Amino acid sequence: MHTYLPGDILVKVDRASMAHSLEVRVPWLDHKLMGWAATLPQGLKLAGREGKALLKRALEPRLSHDLLYRRKMGFAVPLGVWFRGPLAAQLKATVTSPRLAETGFVDMVALNRLADEHQAGAADYSAALWTVLMFDQFLQQVHDRLAAHSSLRSVVAGVA
């Protein structure tokens, strides 16, 4: 309540919502509710290793047991699905990129194997593939800037 929420999570929600003109409310952080929850005995809030015990018990008539008691999940980006769908063509272009191969940093045969296995659904290599995709985008930006700089020098030399 004193560090992680105000210094991280709430800041991110605030910035993301403002960037998209959204009005966001955090109902569980209402000061009256938080004050009341702070007075509850620890046993009502934590049952063994299960957090939010009282809240979950109160919601049992309304929500399925599987939903209430599932493992905690973050807000992960569905890269695995995207690489098999809307980003499949971009991934294929990246794993066959001459620019990437020329660096010598990447084993292109192994990279193609990872991409093929991922797209076949045999494994989830989305984190590694995302890293390679971003590295290739970085290389593209460097190439574009060098080309623009070189073109500018040619123009300036032609004027002089």
NORGIZI-V789230 format. One line per field, one symbol per residue. phi: phi as a letter, one per 40 degrees, with the letter a starting at -180 (. if undefined). burial: + if it has 24 or more other C-alpha atoms within 12 Angstrom, else -. A space follows every 50 residues. Layout:
phi=???
burial=???
This chain:
phi=.cbccccadccccccccccbfbcbbbccbdcccccccccccdcccbbgbc cfdccccccdcbbcccccbcccbcbcccddccccbcbccccccccbccdc cccgcbccccccccccccccgcabbdccccccdcccccccccdccccccc cccccccccc
burial=-------------------------------------------------- -----+----------------------++--++---+--++-++++-++ -----+-+--++-+++-++-----++-+++-++--+-------------- ----------
